[in-house]
Amino acid sequence: MKLKHIFQQGSENVLLLLHGTGGNEQDLIPLAGLIDPNASILSVRGNVLENGMPRFFRRLSEGIFDEQDLIARTEELYLFLEEACKEYGFDRKNVIALGYSNGANIAGSLLFHYKEALKGAILFHPMVPRRGIDLPNMSGMPIFIGAGVNDPICPASETEELKSLLESSSASVQLFWENYGHQLTRREVEEAQKWYENNIK
């Protein structure tokens, strides 16, 4: 399998951990323990380097994605999940993405490009991955978005647009606003955990 990763066997739910720029496959494991300490974990390292920092896809500048690379890397991650479920013996239908920043963006791209790619998603500080494409039907898919009202990288209007796009494809979206910027806060994680208890378990 092409992508560097960690797999830890747990319950039937599989948390797909997708780090932010400059992170790695170790970063979100403690976070997964707060969301669901019993879940299986599949934590992936992005294999694009930007000034030595791992990412999941290239960008042209801050907030401007390299769209062709995003499409190719999204397909790569999708195919990796297909392989991983065979390798590790988990049900492909039980994968829930847990992504922060760049990781949340690739998770969002999975949702935008592949029907039933995920069982649900927790997206911390995501942006709109692509515009002007037809989205697959996400009927009833539970999605949590954590966002910062003062996020300099991801403005509030972008968050609202993403929520609207997901809802237009019939996803069930819960949006939580934190009074900070781009950093992930404890309160966001606690809200995500509550949402998970009510919508995934």
Secondary structure, DSSP 8 states (H G I E B T S, - for coil): --S-EEEE--EEEEEEEE--TT--TTTTHHHHHHH-TTEEEEEE---EEETTEEESS-EEETTEE-HHHHHHHHHHHHHHHHHHHHHHT--GGGEEEEEETHHHHHHHHHHHHSTTS-SEEEEES-----SSS-----TT-EEEEEEETT-SSS-HHHHHHHHHHHHHTT-EEEEEEESSSSS--HHHHHHHHHHHHHHT-
